Amino acid sequence: MNVERLFAHFDRIAAAPDAIPRLRRFILDLAVRGKLVPQDPNDEPASELLKQITAEKARVAKAGKVRRQKTKSTKIPDTPFELPVQWEWAAIDDVFLYDAGIKREPRILDPKQWLLELEDIEKDTGRLLIRRRASERESKSTKSEFSAGDILYGKLRPYLNKVLVADEPGYSTTEIVAIRSYLPLCSKYCALALRRPDFVNYVTRLGQGTKMPRLRTEDAVIAPFPLPPLAEQHRIVAKVDELMALCDQLEKSLATGNETRARLIDSMLHEALEPNEPC
């Protein structure tokens, strides 16, 4: 089903308790398949971007600026779907430094810095529910220090899909992994790509443990990551932001009547079909 048909028939599924989450997942799925915004042939292809990332990774590794990962292989498993010609599949380890956060003992934490816990992140949406400083929380365990722009990924019970972009430096529980790109990418695209449905299925299947499963580093670093051209990453994020905002309004409208919902569906359909201008 394409996005036009989904919105056109949304009333048929609107009564389902998971209607809006399903719509959000569908939007993410379209986004990472290259089906939400048009490709621009003038964009530098992701193959060139990946070459630059590979060179930078080699440079920082030679300089001893990154820790070696204890992994058997970074060869990605079978790719889950076909990408547009200007995109590339890459292993997470090919693009990012996984678990980039420096470990800090609680006694040396800066009390003014942000201290993030898993319960602060909303399931699936990646919204930050509350922001607290280190002085506001009692810390007895080691924390992970992250930088602004890092993608913060909850590896404990990864099916909860808790992923956000750090908008300022801070600390987190070690159950949240800082994922840092070797070259500047669109962090918001990277975060939404880690919330995409097929990746959630991947981490759910491989999570280790029964009651409190965790995603192992060796499974995380070989996970396939869909890499678009850099300019397209920004276009995708702009379109996703538009549609997710309309999902928020639609969610509220479900209790207000058919007329309001119909107007919002028309608006969503217009937004979905209106192409973004190339960057």
N, C-alpha and C positions, 0 to 999 in steps of 0.2 A: 504493500500500500504506500502511495506517495503522500506528501504533506498536504496537497490540495484535497485529496479524497478523505484524508483523516479529519481535517477541519470541517469539511462539508458534511460528514456523517457523525460529527462529535456528539450530537444530541442522542444518538443511539447508545452511546456508552457513558453519557454524562451521569447517569444514575448509579453507575458502579462506584464502589468506595475508593477504588484505585484509579479512577479515570484521569485525574490530573497527573499523578506520578507516571502513569503509562504514557501520557502525552509528553511529559518532560523527557522520559527515556527515549521516546521516538525522535524528538528533536536532537538529542545528543547523538543518536545513532546516525541520523542523516548528516549531522555536522562532520563526524569523523570519517564518513564515506565520501566526502566531497560532493554531497548532493543538496547542501543547503544554500550555498552561494556558487555563482558561476566561476569557472577557472579563467584566469587571464593569461593568454600566451606570452605576454610581456614580463610576467613574473620570472625571477630567477628560479629554476627548478630545484626541488628539494635535494636532488642528487648532488648539486653543487654545494648546497648548504651542508649536507652531510659530510662532504669532503673537508670543508672548513672546520667542522666540529671534530672530525677525526684527527686533523692536524693539531688542533688546540689541545685535545685530550692527550696526544702523544707529547706535546710540549710540556704540559703541566706534570705529566707522569715522569718525564725525564728530569724535570726540576725538583722532583720529590715533593710536590705540593699536594698530592692526593694519596690516600691510603690504598693499598692493594686490596681488592675484594677477594675473599676466600670463596671462590666459585670454581666449579669444574669447567664450565663453558658458557659463553655468552651467545652461542648460536640460538637464534629464535626458533620456537616451535612453528608448526604450520600456521601460516597467516590466515586469519578468520574470514577475510573478504578481499575483493579486488579494489585497488585504489586508482584514482585518476592518474594519467600518464606523468604528470608533473610532481606527483607525490612519491614517497618512499616508505617502505617498512624498515624499521630499525629496532634492534633490541634496546631496552631502556638503558642498559649499560653503555651503549654506543653513543647516546645523546646526553646522558645525565650522570652526575656523581650521585649515587644512591647512598643515603644515610650520611649526608655531608655535615651534619651538625656536630660541633665539638662538645664532648661530654664535660659537664661541670658539676662539681659537688655542691650540695645545697648551701653550705656555709659561705660560699663565695659569690652567690647570685647577687646581682645588682637589684636592690629592692624596688627601684623605679621601672624596671624592665617588665614587659609583658610576659606572663606565665600562662601557657596554654595547656589545657587538659582536654581529653577526648570528649567529655560531656559538654564542652563549650561549642562543639561543632554540630550543626544539625545534620541528621541522617539524610543521605541522598542529595540534598541541595547544596551542601558545602557552605551554608550560611554560618557566620559567626554569631552565636546566640548571646554571648557575654564575654567581656574582656576584663581580665583582672591582672593586677601587678603582683610581682613576687612578694611584696610586703603584705599582700592580702591573703596569701595562702601559706599554710604550714608545709614546708618541704623537707622530707626526710630521705628522699631517694635522689639518685643521680638524674640530672636533667640534660637535655640536648639543646645547645645554643644554635639558633638559626638566624639567617639574614633576611632582610627585606627582599622580596622577589622569589624566595624559595617556595617550592610547592610542598605543602605539609600534608603528609599522607598517613592516615590511621591504619597501621598494620595489624592491630588487634581487632578481631572480628571484622575483617575487611569487607564482608558483605554489607556492613552498615554504610559503606561508601562515603567516608568522611574525608574530604579533600578540600583544601583551600589554599589560596596564595597569601603569603605573609606580606602585609602592607607596612610592617615595621619590624625591626629586629626583636628578638626575645628568646625565651626558653620554652621547652615543652617537655612533657613526659617522654620517656624513651620509647613509648608505644606509638609515638608520632615520628615519622621519618621525614627529614628534610631532604628533598630531591632538588638538586641544583644543576642547571644546564651549563655545559662547558662554554657555550657562546650565548649571547643574549637572544632569547626567543620570546614569543608572546606567552608569558606565564599563565595567563587566563586560559589560553587554548590548551596548554599542557595540562592544567588542572581538569578541564572538562574532558579531555581525552582519557584521563585516568578515572573518570566517573562514567565512561561509556558502558553500555550494557554488556558487550562481550568481554570487557576487561573485568567487570564485576563477576561475571560467570567464571572467568579464569581464576581469580583470587579465591572465590568461594570454593571452587573445586580443589585447590591446592593448599588451602589453609590448614595448618597443622594443629591438632588438638581438638578435643570433643566439645567441651563446654566453652572454652575461650580460645578459639583458633587464631593463629597468627600466620601472616604471610612471611615465609622464610626469604632471606636475602637472595639465596641462590635461585629461587623461583621468580623473585621480583625482577632481577636484573636481566633475565632472558625473555621477559614478557615482550610481545610485539607492540610497537608504538607507531601509530600512523603520523608521519611527518609531512605536512604540506609546505609549500613555499612560504617564506616568512610573511610576505605581504598578505597572502591568503589567510594565514593564521589570524591576523587582525580583523579581516573581513568576516571570518567565521564567528569570532567572538562578538562583534557588533550585532550580527544577525541573531545569534543565540540570546544575547542580552535582551534584544527587542521581544523575541518570542517568549522568553521566560517571564518577562514583565507582564506580558499579556496573559500568560498562564496564571500568574498571581491574581490578576483581575478576574479571570474566568473562574478561578477557585472561589473567590468571594461571591461571584454572581450566581453560583449554583443555588444559593439560598434566596435569591432576589427575584427570580422569575424568568420565564422564557424570552421575553422581549430583550432584556438586558443581555442575556447570554447570546442571543442571536446576533446582536450588534457586535459583541466581542469576537464571536467566531468570524464574522465578516471582516473585522479588523485584522484578526490573525491571518486569515487567508490572504488579505492584501499585503501584509508584511512579509509573508512567506514567499509570495510571488514577485515582490518588488526587489530587483537585484541591487546589491550594494555597488557603489562606484568603486572601480579598482583604485587601490592605494598608489 
